[in-house]
Structures are given as C-alpha cells and as structure tokens.
Amino acid sequence: MLPYYIISGFLLLSGVISLDKRGRKYDFVVLLFLCVIVSLLSGLRACGYDYYSYQEHFDEVPDILHFHRTYTSLEIGYEYFVSLTKTLFNNYNVHLFIYAAINIILAAILCRKYSPYPTLSFLLFCGTTLFGQVMGQMRQPMANCIMFLLILPLLIHHKNWKAFGLAVLVGLLLHKSILLVALCIPFLNRKFNRKQLRSGGIACAVIFLFSASIKPIMLSLIPKGFFLSNALVAYMTYRATSFTFSFGMIERVLLLYLCFHYGSKYKLYGNNVLYTVLTNMFCFGVMVYFCFIQIAAEFASRGTKGLYMSIILILPIIIKNAPSKDKTILIYGTLLWVAYLLCSFLFNPPAAYNPYIPAL
C-alpha cells in the first residue's frame, strides 16, 4: 500500500501549494512532476480492476498488419490502439504504461487549458478518477479527456452540431458512455431558470421513487436491433447490482447545489459560457444518475462519469471568482473532499489493488 500513500501525499501537497500565489509560478513544473509519478504508478502495475481481462484481450488481439475485430464489445478505436502497441512492443505492461501516460498527459493539458488552478484540477481528476478508472476501467477516462478537449472549444463558441458529431465519434471509437454526453450537447449552452431546474428535480425524484414500476416499461422500449441494446439489457437485468444508499448520492446533490448557488452568487452561471456548459453537464449527470440508480446502478454510476468529470474544472473556477472569505471556505472544503476521496481508497482498498504489485 505504500505507493498509494506516497502518490496521495504528493497529490494533496501539490494541491495545497498550487493555491498559494508564490507557488503559482511553478505550476507547470509541479504538474509535469505529478504527470511522471502518476503515469509510473498507473502504468507499471500488475493489479487493479480489469487488469487480467485487459491482458487477455491484449494477448488475443493480432498485430496491426493482420488486424481484425477480436472483442466486438470493446470499441474499435481501443482495439486498434492495442494492436498498434502490440506490434511495436509486444508487451502488455508497456501498453498499459503508454495508455496511462497518454491519459494523464491529456488530463493535464485539459486542466492547464481550462482551469485557473491547473494543479488543483489535476488533483481533483486524480481524486475522482485515478484509482478506480485510470488504474482500472481505463478506457473511459481517456475517452472523457479527449471528449472534453474536442468539444469544449466548440461549445464555448456555440458550435453545438460540430461538438455533437465529435462526441458521437469519440463514443463510437473509444467508449460508449460518451454517447450520453452527446445527447446532452444541444442543451449545454442554455441558462435554465429556477422553475425549470425545480421541474427537472421533481421529475427525477418521481422516477427514483417509482423505479420498480418504470423498469419493465423501459426494458420493453429498448429497440431489439439497437447496437447498444444488449449492453442496456445487461445493465438492467443479469449485470444489475442491488441499490444501496451511499455517500455518493449526498455528494452529488451537495456539489450540484454549490455549482448553482455560487454560480448565481458570482454571476457565473449564464454569463460565463464555459462555467454554464460545465455546470449543465454536471447537472444532467446528477439527473441521469438519480433516474437510473435503482434501475441500472452500473449505468448510473459509470455511464455518467463523462458528465461528472466537469466538476474538476467547476470548483477551481468558483474558487477563482470567490471573495477572500468565501475563497478560504471553498479551498478548505475542496481539499477536504479530495482528501476524503483518497482516504476512502487508502483505508479500504479493493482486493484487486491490495497490495500494489509492480510490473517490473
């Protein structure tokens, strides 16, 4: 477990330093250092969720000169990437390291481009994504980073249809969950008033409360020939996990309240296009989460990760625009939340991660 403690300590310390004006000039150096050590931890491992299933897939995929589809359940873009790295290196752990390093670098680029506190955003990315996703279900976080980098500049300039097309492309090539983000794109530039938000919240509450009655209806409405039909049916039936109340539910509601409360207080929501887009993304993610958490918990949790990831940029933007009194509270609150996320893993690591097994 020592490597996890070390990396978590570096991340939290870097996040604290990044908020000091004297440390801001070293942001690039700190971020580069974090990219290196996080990439090494994530890539040079022999543990984590899905480690062996990804290894089995790597072993079966042919080289790029003889490429053919191996696992049709996996996106073709990922299979091509596996085939390419296998052709060049023919080593599963080298493939893992390259994939993790690209993922981490893309996250750092995203943070530097859109966050007023890049290191803090990177800390938030790692707190919400590193252990379970980058070091586990690794296809999704890379797809999320690529999606954000491609569509944010388009959404800021109200080029919604181009953003929609690129999101669909990323979803088809890299991870299907991005298709959910694509469906939200036509609404992300809008400013929703309190009545509309209240109506959306009530609708989600009704679906949440009557999920048992709604589930059979939803199953019957899934088109038989739809290319995602098998996955949707699986998430709602034999792959379904039982619903249990969790802190994550409270966490989402509180974060959503903070987004709209401070967004309104500092006149960010509706006036700052980037903030409006990100907040709407997070809002739609929370709504979908509560609509599906009792119907298909895995879909509700994993399927909304792309929308949820917007929080890594939202909180630093709020902190940047907050007056000194609010800023102090928000900074401590954000750091305590990330510390909680990291400690939740450190104090109760899943069996797939404990102990940390280096690949070398």
Buried (B, 14 or more C-beta within 10 A) or exposed (E): EEBBEEBBEBBBEBBBBBBEEEBBEBBEEBBEBBBEBBBBBBBBBBBBBBBEEBBEBBEEBBEBEEBEEBBEEBBEBBBBBBBBBBBEEEBBBBBBBBBBBBBBBBBBBBBBBBBBBBBBBBBBBBBBBBBBBBBBBBBBBBBBBBBBBBBBBBBBEEBBEBBBBBBBBBBBBBBBBBBBBBBBBEBBBEEBEEEEBEEBBEEBEEBBEEBEEBBEEBBEEBEEEEEEEEBBBBBBEEEBEEEEEEEEBEBBBEBBEBBBEBBEBBEBBBEBBBBBBBBBBBBBBBBBBBBBBBBBBBBBBBBBBBBBBBBBBBBBBBBBBBEEEBBEEBBEBBBEBBBEBBEEBBEEBEEBBBEBEEBE
